Amino acid sequence: MHKRFKSSSVKLKKSREWFDLWVWQIWLIYFWMKVYHLKN
């Protein structure tokens, strides 16, 4: 996911990570996580 959303990455202090995503991107991540969970 880091590679996929690299352009949406926002740098924060203290090495925290944040992504500024659109709603459809959040749903896409949700879908990927469900698929991953089903495979394992």
VOKOLFI-166933 format. One record per atom (N, C-alpha, C): atom name; residue number from 1; chain; z, x negated, y negated. Coordinates in pm, whole numbers, always signed. Each point is the difference from the previous one (the first is absolute). Example, Ala and Ser with C-alpha at 12.3 -4.5 7.8 and 13.67 -1.06 7.14 Angstrom:
<rofi atom="N" seq="1" mol="A" Z="+780" X="-1319" Y="+569"/>
<rofi atom="CA" seq="1" mol="A" Z="+0" X="+89" Y="-119"/>
<rofi atom="C" seq="1" mol="A" Z="+0" X="-90" Y="-120"/>
<rofi atom="N" seq="2" mol="A" Z="-72" X="+35" Y="-105"/>
<rofi atom="CA" seq="2" mol="A" Z="+6" X="-82" Y="-119"/>
<rofi atom="C" seq="2" mol="A" Z="+73" X="+77" Y="-109"/>
//
This chain:
<rofi atom="N" seq="1" mol="A" Z="+0" X="-82" Y="+118"/>
<rofi atom="CA" seq="1" mol="A" Z="+0" X="+82" Y="-118"/>
<rofi atom="C" seq="1" mol="A" Z="+0" X="-87" Y="-125"/>
<rofi atom="N" seq="2" mol="A" Z="+63" X="-116" Y="+8"/>
<rofi atom="CA" seq="2" mol="A" Z="+1" X="-88" Y="-117"/>
<rofi atom="C" seq="2" mol="A" Z="-142" X="-38" Y="-42"/>
<rofi atom="N" seq="3" mol="A" Z="-81" X="-33" Y="+97"/>
<rofi atom="CA" seq="3" mol="A" Z="-138" X="-38" Y="-31"/>
<rofi atom="C" seq="3" mol="A" Z="-77" X="+119" Y="-58"/>
<rofi atom="N" seq="4" mol="A" Z="+20" X="+115" Y="+59"/>
<rofi atom="CA" seq="4" mol="A" Z="-74" X="+121" Y="-41"/>
<rofi atom="C" seq="4" mol="A" Z="+33" X="+41" Y="-144"/>
<rofi atom="N" seq="5" mol="A" Z="+127" X="-11" Y="-39"/>
<rofi atom="CA" seq="5" mol="A" Z="+44" X="+46" Y="-131"/>
<rofi atom="C" seq="5" mol="A" Z="+35" X="-114" Y="-96"/>
<rofi atom="N" seq="6" mol="A" Z="-55" X="-116" Y="+26"/>
<rofi atom="CA" seq="6" mol="A" Z="+29" X="-117" Y="-85"/>
<rofi atom="C" seq="6" mol="A" Z="-32" X="+28" Y="-148"/>
<rofi atom="N" seq="7" mol="A" Z="-106" X="+70" Y="-26"/>
<rofi atom="CA" seq="7" mol="A" Z="-38" X="+28" Y="-139"/>
<rofi atom="C" seq="7" mol="A" Z="+98" X="+95" Y="-69"/>
<rofi atom="N" seq="8" mol="A" Z="+83" X="+69" Y="+77"/>
<rofi atom="CA" seq="8" mol="A" Z="+98" X="+93" Y="-56"/>
<rofi atom="C" seq="8" mol="A" Z="+139" X="-61" Y="-10"/>
<rofi atom="N" seq="9" mol="A" Z="+11" X="-125" Y="+36"/>
<rofi atom="CA" seq="9" mol="A" Z="+129" X="-67" Y="+1"/>
<rofi atom="C" seq="9" mol="A" Z="+54" X="-20" Y="-141"/>
<rofi atom="N" seq="10" mol="A" Z="+130" X="+19" Y="-14"/>
<rofi atom="CA" seq="10" mol="A" Z="+68" X="-19" Y="-127"/>
<rofi atom="C" seq="10" mol="A" Z="+111" X="-101" Y="+23"/>
<rofi atom="N" seq="11" mol="A" Z="+3" X="-105" Y="-78"/>
<rofi atom="CA" seq="11" mol="A" Z="+102" X="-103" Y="+15"/>
<rofi atom="C" seq="11" mol="A" Z="+127" X="+43" Y="-73"/>
<rofi atom="N" seq="12" mol="A" Z="+111" X="-9" Y="+71"/>
<rofi atom="CA" seq="12" mol="A" Z="+129" X="+33" Y="-59"/>
<rofi atom="C" seq="12" mol="A" Z="+92" X="-121" Y="+8"/>
<rofi atom="N" seq="13" mol="A" Z="+102" X="-1" Y="-81"/>
<rofi atom="CA" seq="13" mol="A" Z="+96" X="-109" Y="+2"/>
<rofi atom="C" seq="13" mol="A" Z="+78" X="+0" Y="+130"/>
<rofi atom="N" seq="14" mol="A" Z="+58" X="-112" Y="+33"/>
<rofi atom="CA" seq="14" mol="A" Z="+83" X="-18" Y="+119"/>
<rofi atom="C" seq="14" mol="A" Z="-78" X="+19" Y="+130"/>
<rofi atom="N" seq="15" mol="A" Z="-128" X="-34" Y="+0"/>
<rofi atom="CA" seq="15" mol="A" Z="-84" X="+2" Y="+119"/>
<rofi atom="C" seq="15" mol="A" Z="-14" X="+136" Y="+65"/>
<rofi atom="N" seq="16" mol="A" Z="+23" X="+104" Y="-73"/>
<rofi atom="CA" seq="16" mol="A" Z="-20" X="+134" Y="+56"/>
<rofi atom="C" seq="16" mol="A" Z="-147" X="+35" Y="-10"/>
<rofi atom="N" seq="17" mol="A" Z="-41" X="+89" Y="+87"/>
<rofi atom="CA" seq="17" mol="A" Z="-141" X="+34" Y="+6"/>
<rofi atom="C" seq="17" mol="A" Z="-19" X="+149" Y="-25"/>
<rofi atom="N" seq="18" mol="A" Z="-105" X="+31" Y="-72"/>
<rofi atom="CA" seq="18" mol="A" Z="-28" X="+139" Y="-31"/>
<rofi atom="C" seq="18" mol="A" Z="-150" X="+18" Y="-7"/>
<rofi atom="N" seq="19" mol="A" Z="-46" X="+117" Y="+43"/>
<rofi atom="CA" seq="19" mol="A" Z="-141" X="+31" Y="-7"/>
<rofi atom="C" seq="19" mol="A" Z="-19" X="+127" Y="-82"/>
<rofi atom="N" seq="20" mol="A" Z="-90" X="-7" Y="-93"/>
<rofi atom="CA" seq="20" mol="A" Z="-33" X="+116" Y="-83"/>
<rofi atom="C" seq="20" mol="A" Z="-118" X="+70" Y="+68"/>
<rofi atom="N" seq="21" mol="A" Z="+30" X="+104" Y="+78"/>
<rofi atom="CA" seq="21" mol="A" Z="-101" X="+64" Y="+83"/>
<rofi atom="C" seq="21" mol="A" Z="-32" X="+141" Y="-44"/>
<rofi atom="N" seq="22" mol="A" Z="-119" X="+43" Y="+36"/>
<rofi atom="CA" seq="22" mol="A" Z="-41" X="+138" Y="-19"/>
<rofi atom="C" seq="22" mol="A" Z="+55" X="+83" Y="+116"/>
<rofi atom="N" seq="23" mol="A" Z="+6" X="+129" Y="-16"/>
<rofi atom="CA" seq="23" mol="A" Z="+52" X="+88" Y="+105"/>
<rofi atom="C" seq="23" mol="A" Z="-79" X="-15" Y="+130"/>
<rofi atom="N" seq="24" mol="A" Z="-132" X="-9" Y="-9"/>
<rofi atom="CA" seq="24" mol="A" Z="-80" X="-12" Y="+122"/>
<rofi atom="C" seq="24" mol="A" Z="+31" X="-130" Y="+74"/>
<rofi atom="N" seq="25" mol="A" Z="+36" X="-106" Y="-74"/>
<rofi atom="CA" seq="25" mol="A" Z="+35" X="-126" Y="+64"/>
<rofi atom="C" seq="25" mol="A" Z="+133" X="+12" Y="+75"/>
<rofi atom="N" seq="26" mol="A" Z="+91" X="+76" Y="-56"/>
<rofi atom="CA" seq="26" mol="A" Z="+130" X="+22" Y="+66"/>
<rofi atom="C" seq="26" mol="A" Z="-21" X="+78" Y="+130"/>
<rofi atom="N" seq="27" mol="A" Z="-86" X="+100" Y="-4"/>
<rofi atom="CA" seq="27" mol="A" Z="-31" X="+76" Y="+122"/>
<rofi atom="C" seq="27" mol="A" Z="-68" X="-89" Y="+104"/>
<rofi atom="N" seq="28" mol="A" Z="-82" X="-90" Y="-45"/>
<rofi atom="CA" seq="28" mol="A" Z="-66" X="-92" Y="+92"/>
<rofi atom="C" seq="28" mol="A" Z="+103" X="-90" Y="+70"/>
<rofi atom="N" seq="29" mol="A" Z="+94" X="-51" Y="-73"/>
<rofi atom="CA" seq="29" mol="A" Z="+108" X="-81" Y="+58"/>
<rofi atom="C" seq="29" mol="A" Z="+81" X="+83" Y="+99"/>
<rofi atom="N" seq="30" mol="A" Z="+30" X="+122" Y="-38"/>
<rofi atom="CA" seq="30" mol="A" Z="+74" X="+90" Y="+88"/>
<rofi atom="C" seq="30" mol="A" Z="-75" X="+19" Y="+133"/>
<rofi atom="N" seq="31" mol="A" Z="-130" X="+22" Y="-9"/>
<rofi atom="CA" seq="31" mol="A" Z="-82" X="+16" Y="+118"/>
<rofi atom="C" seq="31" mol="A" Z="+3" X="-126" Y="+87"/>
<rofi atom="N" seq="32" mol="A" Z="-16" X="-118" Y="-61"/>
<rofi atom="CA" seq="32" mol="A" Z="+2" X="-125" Y="+74"/>
<rofi atom="C" seq="32" mol="A" Z="+134" X="-20" Y="+71"/>
<rofi atom="N" seq="33" mol="A" Z="+108" X="+36" Y="-68"/>
<rofi atom="CA" seq="33" mol="A" Z="+132" X="-16" Y="+60"/>
<rofi atom="C" seq="33" mol="A" Z="+18" X="+94" Y="+119"/>
<rofi atom="N" seq="34" mol="A" Z="-51" X="+121" Y="-10"/>
<rofi atom="CA" seq="34" mol="A" Z="+8" X="+94" Y="+112"/>
<rofi atom="C" seq="34" mol="A" Z="-79" X="-51" Y="+119"/>
<rofi atom="N" seq="35" mol="A" Z="-119" X="-50" Y="-25"/>
<rofi atom="CA" seq="35" mol="A" Z="-84" X="-54" Y="+108"/>
<rofi atom="C" seq="35" mol="A" Z="+70" X="-119" Y="+64"/>
<rofi atom="N" seq="36" mol="A" Z="+55" X="-89" Y="-80"/>
<rofi atom="CA" seq="36" mol="A" Z="+71" X="-116" Y="+51"/>
<rofi atom="C" seq="36" mol="A" Z="+119" X="+43" Y="+85"/>
<rofi atom="N" seq="37" mol="A" Z="+73" X="+96" Y="-47"/>
<rofi atom="CA" seq="37" mol="A" Z="+117" X="+50" Y="+72"/>
<rofi atom="C" seq="37" mol="A" Z="-40" X="+61" Y="+135"/>
<rofi atom="N" seq="38" mol="A" Z="-109" X="+71" Y="+4"/>
<rofi atom="CA" seq="38" mol="A" Z="-46" X="+62" Y="+124"/>
<rofi atom="C" seq="38" mol="A" Z="-45" X="-104" Y="+102"/>
<rofi atom="N" seq="39" mol="A" Z="-55" X="-110" Y="-47"/>
<rofi atom="CA" seq="39" mol="A" Z="-47" X="-105" Y="+90"/>
<rofi atom="C" seq="39" mol="A" Z="+116" X="-78" Y="+61"/>
<rofi atom="N" seq="40" mol="A" Z="+113" X="-3" Y="-68"/>
<rofi atom="CA" seq="40" mol="A" Z="+115" X="-79" Y="+49"/>
<rofi atom="C" seq="40" mol="A" Z="+105" X="+84" Y="+56"/>
//
